[in-house]
Amino acid sequence: MPSVSENRQRFGGADDWSQEGDEWSEYWGTAHAQWVGCLLPRVFPFLKGRILEIAPGHGRWTQFLQPHCTSLIGIDLAQVCVDRCTERFGHYPNLEFKVNDGLTFPMIENASIDFAFSFDSLVHAESDVMSSYANELARVLKPGGFAFLHHSNLDAVRRRSVLDKIKRRLSRLPFDQHWRAPSMSAEKMRAFVEGAGMMCVQQEIVPWGTGWPLMIDCMSTIVNTPGTQCHVVRNPRFMEEAAAIKRISSLRLDGCASRASLELARAGGNN
Ligand SMILES: C[S@@+](CC[C@H](N)C(=O)[O-])C[C@H]1O[C@@H](n2cnc3c(N)ncnc32)[C@H](O)[C@@H]1O
């Protein structure tokens, strides 16, 4: 089970970050392709004002959140990540990064955040962390503010009785859990969010990785308003979408655009 101290140990080493985390975007081609093709369509309505990024690592998503915010605070439990982000984004006076205990954000003022974002980090966080972060989000989000959190759904996968039967039969198949937290599920996240006085407006339950397509992840969109109406979507084709994004990004359309501008400039120069 990835406890807070195991997460600190795993991500706190400088050696784990040779490509700044961009290597985890391989299924989508590049971090830019993953942002544009996968994440931006899911979060663009909420990108504004003061943004909280939970667990930015070395800033794989921070670089894309930055143009959309008036200010951003990134909170990570690993000192090396905070140091790297501070160095990488030091030229933006409105971005700051702080170390936390992996459970709370005491450095953030009440009702000060418009949008909280976390992707590819809290999938490693157990239910104690997610329950605590739900309470903290209810405190730091402005009334009506939104959060988009990517977290584990492994507990639900392990409990599904049909799957258990299949698993018994195919027990020799390798099942890569991608270090997901076994105690977390979409249902638990909804309960934590509602218990904290907020509402999950949507949950998208998705698989991760290639091979055995188990729906081990969830992206929860949360609003800081009490309520219980949640639209739960199961999207088993999430990794097929990733493969399509990778194919499109490999077409190097940005290269075409710059070649086209060059041709236009040349044509202009000839006139
Ligand atoms: C796999 S890295 C991903 C970083 C970044 N989100 C990305 O996608 O490149 C996981 C990050 O989560 C941080 N982390 C894990 N558990 C955390 C917790 N409970 N609170 C804050 N940060 C946490 C780690 O220190 C690490 O920076």
The ligand as a Tripos MOL2 file, in Angstrom:
@<TRIPOS>MOLECULE
LIG
   27    29     1     0     0
SMALL
NO_CHARGES

@<TRIPOS>ATOM
      1 C1          4.0050   10.1560  -10.3130 C.3       1 LIG1
      2 S1          4.4490   11.7150   -9.6610 S.3       1 LIG1
      3 C2          3.4620   12.7670  -10.7200 C.3       1 LIG1
      4 C3          3.7870   14.2120  -10.6550 C.3       1 LIG1
      5 C4          2.9740   15.0830  -11.6120 C.3       1 LIG1
      6 N1          1.5670   15.1510  -11.2130 N.3       1 LIG1
      7 C5          3.0790   14.5410  -13.0170 C.2       1 LIG1
      8 O1          2.0820   14.0050  -13.5120 O.co2     1 LIG1
      9 O2          4.1580   14.6190  -13.6020 O.co2     1 LIG1
     10 C6          3.6120   11.7170   -8.1070 C.3       1 LIG1
     11 C7          3.8210   12.9740   -7.2890 C.3       1 LIG1
     12 O3          2.8780   12.9630   -6.2190 O.3       1 LIG1
     13 C8          3.5040   13.4200   -5.0270 C.3       1 LIG1
     14 N2          2.6630   12.9130   -3.9330 N.ar      1 LIG1
     15 C9          2.3460   11.6200   -3.6870 C.ar      1 LIG1
     16 N3          1.4920   11.5570   -2.6470 N.ar      1 LIG1
     17 C10         1.2630   12.8310   -2.2410 C.ar      1 LIG1
     18 C11         0.4810   13.4070   -1.1990 C.ar      1 LIG1
     19 N4         -0.2430   12.6740   -0.3590 N.pl3     1 LIG1
     20 N5          0.4730   14.7580   -1.0750 N.ar      1 LIG1
     21 C12         1.2280   15.5310   -1.8870 C.ar      1 LIG1
     22 N6          2.0080   15.0400   -2.8650 N.ar      1 LIG1
     23 C13         2.0140   13.7070   -3.0520 C.ar      1 LIG1
     24 C14         4.9120   12.8620   -5.1490 C.3       1 LIG1
     25 O4          5.8200   13.5020   -4.3130 O.3       1 LIG1
     26 C15         5.1850   13.1160   -6.6420 C.3       1 LIG1
     27 O5          5.6700   14.4040   -6.8540 O.3       1 LIG1
@<TRIPOS>BOND
     1     1     2 1
     2     2     3 1
     3     2    10 1
     4     3     4 1
     5     4     5 1
     6     5     6 1
     7     5     7 1
     8     7     8 2
     9     7     9 1
    10    10    11 1
    11    11    12 1
    12    11    26 1
    13    12    13 1
    14    13    14 1
    15    13    24 1
    16    14    15 ar
    17    14    23 ar
    18    15    16 ar
    19    16    17 ar
    20    17    18 ar
    21    17    23 ar
    22    18    19 1
    23    18    20 ar
    24    20    21 ar
    25    21    22 ar
    26    22    23 ar
    27    24    25 1
    28    24    26 1
    29    26    27 1
@<TRIPOS>SUBSTRUCTURE
     1 LIG1         1 GROUP 0 **** ****
